[in-house]
Amino acid sequence: MNSDNDNGILSNDEDGETPSIFIIIGQTSRHKGGEMRPVHVLIAAPDDDTAVRLCLDALSAKGFAEADLDQIGLLESMPDEEPHASAYQGAMEGEVAVIAFD
């Protein structure tokens, strides 16, 4: 399992409010038509459409050729377990946290 954060994708709200942290669950492949592997993406966004767009942009920038996104949801608090806990913290800081399972 690999966890990677991209800095500077989205910053926290300027008015001091806590951003909404989305988790997007799906599958990705580094090669078109290749074997799909599970992926979790944690991202701060104002709405689910923006979260999906930023997720796909981040996956593309990380070299994934295909993505099939299955579920999206809001996280209400920081997860207890790693790597999701540190990914949540990264998302709170404006990063797109990609957790790719090998």
PyMOL CGO cylinders between C-alpha atoms (Angstrom):
from pymol import cmd
from pymol.cgo import CYLINDER

trace = [
    CYLINDER, 0.00, 0.00, 0.00, 1.35, 3.41, -0.95, 0.3, 1, 1, 1, 1, 1, 1,
    CYLINDER, 1.35, 3.41, -0.95, 0.19, 6.74, 0.40, 0.3, 1, 1, 1, 1, 1, 1,
    CYLINDER, 0.19, 6.74, 0.40, 1.10, 9.97, -1.33, 0.3, 1, 1, 1, 1, 1, 1,
    CYLINDER, 1.10, 9.97, -1.33, 0.06, 13.57, -0.83, 0.3, 1, 1, 1, 1, 1, 1,
    CYLINDER, 0.06, 13.57, -0.83, 0.21, 16.41, -3.35, 0.3, 1, 1, 1, 1, 1, 1,
    CYLINDER, 0.21, 16.41, -3.35, 0.73, 19.83, -1.80, 0.3, 1, 1, 1, 1, 1, 1,
    CYLINDER, 0.73, 19.83, -1.80, -1.12, 22.94, -2.79, 0.3, 1, 1, 1, 1, 1, 1,
    CYLINDER, -1.12, 22.94, -2.79, -4.14, 21.52, -4.61, 0.3, 1, 1, 1, 1, 1, 1,
    CYLINDER, -4.14, 21.52, -4.61, -6.69, 23.21, -2.35, 0.3, 1, 1, 1, 1, 1, 1,
    CYLINDER, -6.69, 23.21, -2.35, -6.26, 25.45, 0.66, 0.3, 1, 1, 1, 1, 1, 1,
    CYLINDER, -6.26, 25.45, 0.66, -8.41, 25.65, 3.77, 0.3, 1, 1, 1, 1, 1, 1,
    CYLINDER, -8.41, 25.65, 3.77, -11.27, 28.10, 3.76, 0.3, 1, 1, 1, 1, 1, 1,
    CYLINDER, -11.27, 28.10, 3.76, -10.12, 31.66, 4.34, 0.3, 1, 1, 1, 1, 1, 1,
    CYLINDER, -10.12, 31.66, 4.34, -12.92, 32.31, 6.82, 0.3, 1, 1, 1, 1, 1, 1,
    CYLINDER, -12.92, 32.31, 6.82, -11.50, 29.71, 9.23, 0.3, 1, 1, 1, 1, 1, 1,
    CYLINDER, -11.50, 29.71, 9.23, -14.21, 27.08, 8.73, 0.3, 1, 1, 1, 1, 1, 1,
    CYLINDER, -14.21, 27.08, 8.73, -13.20, 23.44, 8.67, 0.3, 1, 1, 1, 1, 1, 1,
    CYLINDER, -13.20, 23.44, 8.67, -13.17, 22.13, 5.09, 0.3, 1, 1, 1, 1, 1, 1,
    CYLINDER, -13.17, 22.13, 5.09, -15.31, 19.18, 4.03, 0.3, 1, 1, 1, 1, 1, 1,
    CYLINDER, -15.31, 19.18, 4.03, -13.11, 16.10, 3.66, 0.3, 1, 1, 1, 1, 1, 1,
    CYLINDER, -13.11, 16.10, 3.66, -14.31, 13.61, 1.07, 0.3, 1, 1, 1, 1, 1, 1,
    CYLINDER, -14.31, 13.61, 1.07, -13.17, 10.02, 0.66, 0.3, 1, 1, 1, 1, 1, 1,
    CYLINDER, -13.17, 10.02, 0.66, -13.42, 8.60, -2.83, 0.3, 1, 1, 1, 1, 1, 1,
    CYLINDER, -13.42, 8.60, -2.83, -13.08, 4.84, -3.28, 0.3, 1, 1, 1, 1, 1, 1,
    CYLINDER, -13.08, 4.84, -3.28, -12.40, 3.22, -6.61, 0.3, 1, 1, 1, 1, 1, 1,
    CYLINDER, -12.40, 3.22, -6.61, -9.96, 1.32, -8.74, 0.3, 1, 1, 1, 1, 1, 1,
    CYLINDER, -9.96, 1.32, -8.74, -7.11, 2.51, -10.93, 0.3, 1, 1, 1, 1, 1, 1,
    CYLINDER, -7.11, 2.51, -10.93, -4.69, 1.21, -13.49, 0.3, 1, 1, 1, 1, 1, 1,
    CYLINDER, -4.69, 1.21, -13.49, -1.38, 2.69, -14.57, 0.3, 1, 1, 1, 1, 1, 1,
    CYLINDER, -1.38, 2.69, -14.57, -1.88, 1.28, -18.09, 0.3, 1, 1, 1, 1, 1, 1,
    CYLINDER, -1.88, 1.28, -18.09, -4.94, 1.56, -20.31, 0.3, 1, 1, 1, 1, 1, 1,
    CYLINDER, -4.94, 1.56, -20.31, -6.69, -1.81, -20.14, 0.3, 1, 1, 1, 1, 1, 1,
    CYLINDER, -6.69, -1.81, -20.14, -4.36, -2.94, -17.32, 0.3, 1, 1, 1, 1, 1, 1,
    CYLINDER, -4.36, -2.94, -17.32, -5.20, -4.66, -14.07, 0.3, 1, 1, 1, 1, 1, 1,
    CYLINDER, -5.20, -4.66, -14.07, -7.28, -2.44, -11.81, 0.3, 1, 1, 1, 1, 1, 1,
    CYLINDER, -7.28, -2.44, -11.81, -6.11, -1.94, -8.21, 0.3, 1, 1, 1, 1, 1, 1,
    CYLINDER, -6.11, -1.94, -8.21, -8.02, -0.43, -5.27, 0.3, 1, 1, 1, 1, 1, 1,
    CYLINDER, -8.02, -0.43, -5.27, -7.47, 3.22, -4.41, 0.3, 1, 1, 1, 1, 1, 1,
    CYLINDER, -7.47, 3.22, -4.41, -8.75, 5.59, -1.71, 0.3, 1, 1, 1, 1, 1, 1,
    CYLINDER, -8.75, 5.59, -1.71, -8.46, 9.35, -2.18, 0.3, 1, 1, 1, 1, 1, 1,
    CYLINDER, -8.46, 9.35, -2.18, -9.00, 11.87, 0.62, 0.3, 1, 1, 1, 1, 1, 1,
    CYLINDER, -9.00, 11.87, 0.62, -9.57, 15.44, -0.48, 0.3, 1, 1, 1, 1, 1, 1,
    CYLINDER, -9.57, 15.44, -0.48, -10.91, 18.75, 0.81, 0.3, 1, 1, 1, 1, 1, 1,
    CYLINDER, -10.91, 18.75, 0.81, -13.52, 20.24, -1.51, 0.3, 1, 1, 1, 1, 1, 1,
    CYLINDER, -13.52, 20.24, -1.51, -16.62, 22.42, -1.32, 0.3, 1, 1, 1, 1, 1, 1,
    CYLINDER, -16.62, 22.42, -1.32, -18.82, 19.78, -3.01, 0.3, 1, 1, 1, 1, 1, 1,
    CYLINDER, -18.82, 19.78, -3.01, -18.72, 16.27, -4.44, 0.3, 1, 1, 1, 1, 1, 1,
    CYLINDER, -18.72, 16.27, -4.44, -18.43, 17.38, -8.09, 0.3, 1, 1, 1, 1, 1, 1,
    CYLINDER, -18.43, 17.38, -8.09, -15.31, 19.40, -7.30, 0.3, 1, 1, 1, 1, 1, 1,
    CYLINDER, -15.31, 19.40, -7.30, -13.92, 16.52, -5.23, 0.3, 1, 1, 1, 1, 1, 1,
    CYLINDER, -13.92, 16.52, -5.23, -14.31, 14.09, -8.14, 0.3, 1, 1, 1, 1, 1, 1,
    CYLINDER, -14.31, 14.09, -8.14, -12.70, 16.51, -10.61, 0.3, 1, 1, 1, 1, 1, 1,
    CYLINDER, -12.70, 16.51, -10.61, -9.73, 17.18, -8.29, 0.3, 1, 1, 1, 1, 1, 1,
    CYLINDER, -9.73, 17.18, -8.29, -9.41, 13.44, -7.61, 0.3, 1, 1, 1, 1, 1, 1,
    CYLINDER, -9.41, 13.44, -7.61, -9.23, 12.58, -11.31, 0.3, 1, 1, 1, 1, 1, 1,
    CYLINDER, -9.23, 12.58, -11.31, -6.70, 15.38, -11.92, 0.3, 1, 1, 1, 1, 1, 1,
    CYLINDER, -6.70, 15.38, -11.92, -4.50, 14.11, -9.07, 0.3, 1, 1, 1, 1, 1, 1,
    CYLINDER, -4.50, 14.11, -9.07, -4.67, 10.49, -10.25, 0.3, 1, 1, 1, 1, 1, 1,
    CYLINDER, -4.67, 10.49, -10.25, -3.72, 11.55, -13.77, 0.3, 1, 1, 1, 1, 1, 1,
    CYLINDER, -3.72, 11.55, -13.77, -0.80, 13.60, -12.43, 0.3, 1, 1, 1, 1, 1, 1,
    CYLINDER, -0.80, 13.60, -12.43, 0.36, 10.52, -10.49, 0.3, 1, 1, 1, 1, 1, 1,
    CYLINDER, 0.36, 10.52, -10.49, 0.55, 8.47, -13.70, 0.3, 1, 1, 1, 1, 1, 1,
    CYLINDER, 0.55, 8.47, -13.70, -2.71, 6.54, -13.52, 0.3, 1, 1, 1, 1, 1, 1,
    CYLINDER, -2.71, 6.54, -13.52, -4.13, 5.96, -17.01, 0.3, 1, 1, 1, 1, 1, 1,
    CYLINDER, -4.13, 5.96, -17.01, -7.61, 4.78, -15.93, 0.3, 1, 1, 1, 1, 1, 1,
    CYLINDER, -7.61, 4.78, -15.93, -9.84, 5.28, -12.93, 0.3, 1, 1, 1, 1, 1, 1,
    CYLINDER, -9.84, 5.28, -12.93, -13.20, 3.77, -12.01, 0.3, 1, 1, 1, 1, 1, 1,
    CYLINDER, -13.20, 3.77, -12.01, -14.63, 5.67, -9.04, 0.3, 1, 1, 1, 1, 1, 1,
    CYLINDER, -14.63, 5.67, -9.04, -17.20, 3.65, -7.11, 0.3, 1, 1, 1, 1, 1, 1,
    CYLINDER, -17.20, 3.65, -7.11, -18.14, 5.61, -3.97, 0.3, 1, 1, 1, 1, 1, 1,
    CYLINDER, -18.14, 5.61, -3.97, -17.84, 9.08, -2.49, 0.3, 1, 1, 1, 1, 1, 1,
    CYLINDER, -17.84, 9.08, -2.49, -18.60, 10.14, 1.05, 0.3, 1, 1, 1, 1, 1, 1,
    CYLINDER, -18.60, 10.14, 1.05, -17.83, 12.74, 3.70, 0.3, 1, 1, 1, 1, 1, 1,
    CYLINDER, -17.83, 12.74, 3.70, -15.60, 11.95, 6.66, 0.3, 1, 1, 1, 1, 1, 1,
    CYLINDER, -15.60, 11.95, 6.66, -16.95, 13.45, 9.87, 0.3, 1, 1, 1, 1, 1, 1,
    CYLINDER, -16.95, 13.45, 9.87, -13.77, 12.99, 11.89, 0.3, 1, 1, 1, 1, 1, 1,
    CYLINDER, -13.77, 12.99, 11.89, -10.18, 11.84, 11.63, 0.3, 1, 1, 1, 1, 1, 1,
    CYLINDER, -10.18, 11.84, 11.63, -9.89, 8.06, 11.09, 0.3, 1, 1, 1, 1, 1, 1,
    CYLINDER, -9.89, 8.06, 11.09, -8.17, 6.06, 13.83, 0.3, 1, 1, 1, 1, 1, 1,
    CYLINDER, -8.17, 6.06, 13.83, -6.10, 3.80, 11.58, 0.3, 1, 1, 1, 1, 1, 1,
    CYLINDER, -6.10, 3.80, 11.58, -3.16, 4.53, 9.28, 0.3, 1, 1, 1, 1, 1, 1,
    CYLINDER, -3.16, 4.53, 9.28, -2.70, 5.30, 6.43, 0.3, 1, 1, 1, 1, 1, 1,
    CYLINDER, -2.70, 5.30, 6.43, -6.09, 7.04, 6.49, 0.3, 1, 1, 1, 1, 1, 1,
    CYLINDER, -6.09, 7.04, 6.49, -5.31, 9.12, 9.60, 0.3, 1, 1, 1, 1, 1, 1,
    CYLINDER, -5.31, 9.12, 9.60, -2.28, 10.82, 8.03, 0.3, 1, 1, 1, 1, 1, 1,
    CYLINDER, -2.28, 10.82, 8.03, -4.10, 11.11, 4.70, 0.3, 1, 1, 1, 1, 1, 1,
    CYLINDER, -4.10, 11.11, 4.70, -6.95, 12.90, 6.50, 0.3, 1, 1, 1, 1, 1, 1,
    CYLINDER, -6.95, 12.90, 6.50, -4.47, 15.31, 8.08, 0.3, 1, 1, 1, 1, 1, 1,
    CYLINDER, -4.47, 15.31, 8.08, -2.94, 15.97, 4.66, 0.3, 1, 1, 1, 1, 1, 1,
    CYLINDER, -2.94, 15.97, 4.66, -6.38, 16.64, 3.19, 0.3, 1, 1, 1, 1, 1, 1,
    CYLINDER, -6.38, 16.64, 3.19, -7.09, 19.08, 6.04, 0.3, 1, 1, 1, 1, 1, 1,
    CYLINDER, -7.09, 19.08, 6.04, -3.93, 20.93, 4.99, 0.3, 1, 1, 1, 1, 1, 1,
    CYLINDER, -3.93, 20.93, 4.99, -5.11, 21.15, 1.36, 0.3, 1, 1, 1, 1, 1, 1,
    CYLINDER, -5.11, 21.15, 1.36, -3.37, 18.12, -0.10, 0.3, 1, 1, 1, 1, 1, 1,
    CYLINDER, -3.37, 18.12, -0.10, -4.88, 15.40, -2.25, 0.3, 1, 1, 1, 1, 1, 1,
    CYLINDER, -4.88, 15.40, -2.25, -4.03, 12.18, -0.44, 0.3, 1, 1, 1, 1, 1, 1,
    CYLINDER, -4.03, 12.18, -0.44, -3.90, 9.11, -2.69, 0.3, 1, 1, 1, 1, 1, 1,
    CYLINDER, -3.90, 9.11, -2.69, -3.74, 5.70, -1.00, 0.3, 1, 1, 1, 1, 1, 1,
    CYLINDER, -3.74, 5.70, -1.00, -2.99, 3.07, -3.64, 0.3, 1, 1, 1, 1, 1, 1,
    CYLINDER, -2.99, 3.07, -3.64, -3.21, -0.59, -2.64, 0.3, 1, 1, 1, 1, 1, 1,
    CYLINDER, -3.21, -0.59, -2.64, -0.74, -2.94, -4.34, 0.3, 1, 1, 1, 1, 1, 1,
]
cmd.load_cgo(trace, "trace")
